[in-house]
């Protein structure tokens, strides 16, 4: 099951990610959306292991604001992280 979830995340399209952002009330320009989606796809190990979350957080803060970063972290922890911890 975990491999299927990793594959799902790896194949996630920007359109689908935009739906998730909407559901979590996160507003970002398309360039930032794509950057964060790429980060999610390419750093699944860091998403699954809390000791690496600070790296993701710092990257997101550089792209967005502190407030938006916290909203994105909620999305990562409540949607993506459970997929990777199955």
Residue pairs with C-beta under 8 A, 6 or more apart in sequence:
1 86
2 84
2 86
5 83
5 84
5 86
6 44
6 84
8 83
9 40
9 41
9 44
9 80
9 83
9 84
10 41
10 44
12 37
12 40
12 41
14 30
14 33
14 34
14 37
17 33
17 36
17 37
17 40
18 33
20 75
20 79
21 27
21 28
21 33
21 75
24 71
24 72
24 74
24 75
24 79
25 71
26 68
26 71
26 72
26 75
27 68
28 36
28 64
28 68
32 63
32 64
35 63
36 60
36 63
36 72
39 56
39 59
39 60
40 47
40 76
40 80
43 52
43 55
43 56
44 84
45 52
46 52
46 53
46 55
46 56
47 56
47 76
47 80
47 81
47 84
48 81
48 84
48 85
53 73
56 73
56 76
57 69
57 73
60 68
60 69
60 72
60 73
61 69
64 72
